[in-house]
């Protein structure tokens, strides 16, 4: 009598589905009570890969007690009186099934693609060649050590007290330091006191004082950003056009 009541109307139940071979597989799936057991198996085949002909089904209640084995494919699912929260366990009866052996869960069982060092070196467009190109274009790229004499030749014409202009932004100021900066990146640096508060500090960088200047007037820049010459302090009231 209870079975008859279960299949009246267009009712459905939400069941937790587990699998004998797929230990990590657990899904909440809704089934119509009017579906045949064979239709249930077809729906599960699309979810877990076990073929209909190789699939056995067991129904467990919410206390994990087995209610029945669903052995008759022609019966409506509601005949077995499943309720929301019950568990439907899939048993894969095919020893050669795609789900067997753990291949779908344990990636360590999958043979990894490998390539010899010689073959990799001959390939174009690899990350290694891209990284090498990037490093050659940008000496500050991590992994490409900057020598202590980096840009030393550019410092030959930069002297303390020189007026200068710094790019970007055509910021004008006076050279206050030229040389190596022990707590900055390797290579040569130029310390500049800007005419206006366009800098980042007062000549002290990371606890080391390289020169003195008013707050926010100091900057440490690479020599290639500095042009020395006749760069007088700009008149703040000067206008380009009248």
N, C-alpha and C positions, 0 to 999 in steps of 0.2 A: 504493500500500500504506500509505504514511504517512497519507494522507487518511482511509483507512478506519479506522485506529487512533484518529484524533482524535475520531471521533464515537461510539465505543463507550461505553456506560454514560451516566450523567448527569454528564458532565464540564462544567467551565466554565473561562473564562479571564478575567483582569483586564486590561483594555486602557485605555490613555490615549486619550481622544477629543478631537480638535481640530476646528475649523470654518473653512471658507474665508472666511466673512464676519465671524465673531465672533472677532477676534484675541485677545481676553482670555479666551475660553472654553477651558478645559482641565479635563477631569474624568476620574477613574478610575471606570470602569463595568464591572461583571461581566456576561458574556454566557454563556449555555448554548451549547455546541457543537452541540446538536440543534436549536436555533432555525433557522428559515429566514432567509435574507438579508432577506426582506420583514419578518419579525418583528423583526429587528435594527433595521431602519429605523423601524418603528413605535415601538420603545422610544426611539430617538434623537429622533424627532419630539417626544415628550413632554419631552425634555430641552433641545432647542435651537430648536424651532419650525419647522424646515424640513420641508415636507410630504413624505410617502413618495414620491409621484410625481415630485417635483422633487429627489430626493436621490440623489447619487452617492457611492459609498464606495470608499476606497482603503485598503489594508492595508500598513503599514510595519513592518519588523522593528526590533529594539532598536538597530540601527546607523543607523536612519533611511533604510534602503533600501526602495524600494517593492517589495512582494512581488507584489501583484496588484490588479486592479480587480474589485470584487464586482458583476458585471453581471447575474448570473442570480438573480433574486429567489426562485426556487423551490428553489435548492440549500440544503442545510444549511450553517450557518456553519462547521462543522468541516471542510468540504471544502477550505477555503482554508488550513488548518493554522495558525490563529493560536495564539500562545503568550503566556503571561503577560509583560507588559512591552512588548508590541507596541503600535503606535499605529494607531488607526482614524480616518481623516480624512474628515470630512463635507464634500461639495461641494454647495453650493446652486445648482441650475441655473435657478432662477426669478429673472429680473432684477427682478421686482416683489415679491420675497419680503419678509416683515416683517424678516428679518435683514439685508437689504441697506441700503446707505447709511449705516451706522453709528448708526442711530437707537436701537438697544438698548444702545449702549455710550457714545456721546458725548452727554452731556446738554446740551451747548451747542447742539445741533441741534434741541432741543425748544423750541417756543415757550412762553415763560413768561407766566403770568397777570399782568396789570398792571391797576391801578386809578388813576383820577385823584385828585389831592389833594382836590378838592372832594367827590367821591363818598365817599372814605374818611372825611372829616370828618363826613359825614351818618350814618355807620354807628354803631350802638350796640354796646357790648360789645367794642370794639377795645382792643388793648394800649395805645395812646396815651391813650385815655380812662381806662383802669384806672390807668395810671401817674400821670395828672394828679390823679385822686381820691386816690391813695395819697400823693402829694406834699403835697396840701392838708391831709391829716390828720396828716402827720408832717413837720414842718419840717426835720428832720435828714436827710430822704431825699436821697441824692446828686443833684445837679443843681438843688436848690432852696437857694440860698445863704441862710444865716442872717445877719440883720443884726447889727451890733455892739451895738445897743440891745435885743437879744432878752431879754425878761423883766426889762428895766430897772425897770419899774413895780413888780414884785414885790420888788425890793431896797429900796424906799423905807422899809419897816418893819423891815428886818433890819440890825442894828447890831453892830459888833464887841463881843464880850463877852456878847451875848445868849445866854440859855439856849435850847436848841432841841430839837426832836424831828424825826428824819429818817425819811421813808418810802422804801422799805418796811422794815418790821421794828421801827418805833418805837424807833430807836436814839437815845439822848440824848447831848447834848454841849454844847459851847460854840462860838459863832461866832468864827472866827479870821481870816476873810478874806471880803471882799465886793467884787466887781468883775469886770473883764475878765481873762482868763487868756491870755497871749500865745501859749502853745504848746498850748493846747487849742482846741476848736471855738469859733467866734465866739459872742458873746452873754455874758451875765453868769453868774457862778459864785459859789458860797458855799463857803468852806473851813470845815470843822468838825473840832474835836478831840473825838472820842468819849470818853465816860467809861470805856469798856471797849475792849479791843483788837479792835474790829470793823471797823477801817479797812484801808487798803491801803498807807499810807506814813507818813512822819513830817513831812509838810508840804511835802516836795520832790516835784515832779512833772515828769518828763522833763527833769531837770537844772535846773529853776527852783524856788527856794524861795519859797513863798507864805506860810508861817507855820512855827512850831516847835511840835512836840509829840512825845510818846514814839513809838517805832516801832509801826506797825500801829494807831495811834489816829487817823490823819488820813484825810480824804476830801474830794474836790471834787465837789459836787453842784449840780444846777440849783436855782434859787430855789423852783420850784414843788414841790420835794420837802421843803422846810424849813418847819416851823412854830415860831415863836418864842413864848415865854410863860413861864409858871411850870412849868418842867420840872426839878425838883431831881434831883440825882444819886440813883439808886436805891440803897437799902440792900441789899447782896447777901444779907443774912440775913432780909430782909423776906419774909413769907409772906402769901398772899392769904386763906387760911383756917386755922382752928385746929381 
